[in-house]
Structure formats: structure tokens, C-alpha cells
Amino acid sequence: MLERVPHRLAVVLAAAMFSTGGAAIKACGLTGYQVASFRSGVAAVTLALLVPGARRGWTWRTLLVGVSYAATMILFAVGNKLTTAANSIFLQSAAPLYILLLAPWLLKERIQRRDLGLMAAIALGLALILSAPESARGSATDPLRGNVFGVASGITWALTLIGLRWLERAPSATPRPGLAAVTLGNALACVLALPWALPVGAITTPDLGLVVYLGAIQIGLAYVFLTHGFRHVPAFEASLLILVEPTLSPIWAWLIHHEVPGWLAIAGGVVVLGATTAKTWLDQRARRLAPP
């Protein structure tokens, strides 16, 4: 059935499913740690059931990447409860800045001259987001602390992306080591967040439904669609299509929670996403012009 879904549409659908996370987490009455633990538990089971390759290739390498991914899942869920959905996703979207800073040490990749301007642009976007005055509200109870979680999730997401690239380069007996790392990471997030998630009071039916949706659809099914699309869509095009997620995330929060971020946060998000798009295009252009 999945094979009938056009590959580009699969990537867009995956990004759209990812984008609903911020609004859905805010709509759930459980705490951030409870959402992080239970969502990841459902996601790990979903991926293990739907993708046979996700159950294979669990090595020390996938464990390392899984720890970073687990941290990202926990930090994003907790931070999203405290600050706006826009800030959460924009701050996480600054991961390319940290990748550029960390890649020379972790992947032995040199920073190119063209990257310096992009680093400055992303840093400017981060500064705008973090300097935006945000008052506490029902859907964002502690914006300052939530922003700290958002920055941390951007760093751990950068480490995850670096780790996934590292896995793809390393010899592996499984064709999808990245998906194995994501599955293992979700399992780890469930276990690591559980001490802060307990005790659990009475869970309402809507909250239970949201947790199942977040784990099975927003994470689990989204990754199934994403891997299906990524196998056939060129990397440059896929990188642009996946930007549907940070574009739609604030819109869902506005429609469902009437959450309107400050203009500085919006401007910062536009700068971050614009710089990310520019880097993707410049990297593609450099590869195309490179001598064979």
C-alpha cells in the first residue's frame, strides 16, 4: 500500500505529520515528561512493528546516536509545554549552525568559506528568537525556560544528524542503521523520561488518544513515510520539502491554541529557515560544479 504513495508526497506528508507535534503536545493534559515518555514508547513499538529493519542493527553505534535522539525527544516535548510552538521548532531548526561547528571535530569535515555567512545568519536568527519578549500564557507557561530547552534540543538534534551521517558511512549489516537508531532512541526516551513521568494520575480518554496519535502517527508513521520518500527523492529536494514541518508547526498552534508568537520570534524563524534553505542550495550547487 505504501508503495502506491508518490515519493515526494510521502516526504511532504511526513513533514506535515511531524509539524502537528507542537500543537498536539500542548493539547495533551499530561506533563511534558509524561508526553515524552509515553509518546516515545508508542513510537518505538510502532516502528518495530511496521518496519522490520528497525528491529535489526542495534549496535553500540546506534546506541550512541539513539541517546542523542532520545535527548532531543525529551527536550522538545518538555520545552514545547513551556514556550511557544514557534520558538520550539525554530530553535531546533538552528541545528545546522551546531552541525557546522561540530562537524570538523566529529566528522573531520572542514568549514567552507561559504558557510561563514550562513553561520552568522543562523546566529542572528537565534538572537532574534531569544530576545523576543514572551509573556507566560496558558499554552506557554514559562517561555524563558522553554527557550533553554529549545536551544538544547537544537544541539542534541544536531548531534543526532551528525550521528546518522556517521552511521551511514560506517560498515553495517543492516541497510537502515538510521531507522534502527531512531527506534532505539524512542525506546530510550521512554525509559529515561519515565522517572519524571511517574506517578501518573487518571488519564482522560482525549489525553490517551493524543499520546497514541503522537507516538503512532506523528512519529511512527511519519518516519515510515519519510524513509519511503527519502530512498527516491534527491537529497536537495527532500531537504526543501521537509521544511514544511517548521512552516506548519506555528500555524497549527495558532489555529488550535490561538498562540501568536512575537514578531521578533517570527523574524528570527524566517532568518533561520532562510539560511538553512540557502545552505542546502549552495551545498547542492557546489557538488554539481565539483570536478568528477
Sequence and secondary structure as in RCSB ss.txt:
>XXXX:A:sequence
MLERVPHRLAVVLAAAMFSTGGAAIKACGLTGYQVASFRSGVAAVTLALLVPGARRGWTWRTLLVGVSYAATMIL
FAVGNKLTTAANSIFLQSAAPLYILLLAPWLLKERIQRRDLGLMAAIALGLALILSAPESARGSATDPLRGNVFG
VASGITWALTLIGLRWLERAPSATPRPGLAAVTLGNALACVLALPWALPVGAITTPDLGLVVYLGAIQIGLAYVF
LTHGFRHVPAFEASLLILVEPTLSPIWAWLIHHEVPGWLAIAGGVVVLGATTAKTWLDQRARRLAPP
>XXXX:A:secstr
 GGGS HHHHHHHHHHHHHTHHHHHHHS S HHHHHHHHHHHHHHHHHHH GGGGS   HHHHHHHHHHHHHHHH
HHHHHHHS HHHHHHHHTTHHHHHHHHHHHHT     HHHHHHHHHHHHHHHHHHHS    BTTBS HHHHHHHH
HHHHHHHHHHHHHHHHHHHS  SSS HHHHHHHHHHHHHHHHHHHHH S     HHHHHHHHIIIIIIIIIHHHH
HHHHHTTS HHHHHHHTTHHHHHHHHHHHHHH     HHHHHHHHHHHHHHHHHHHHHHHHHHHS  
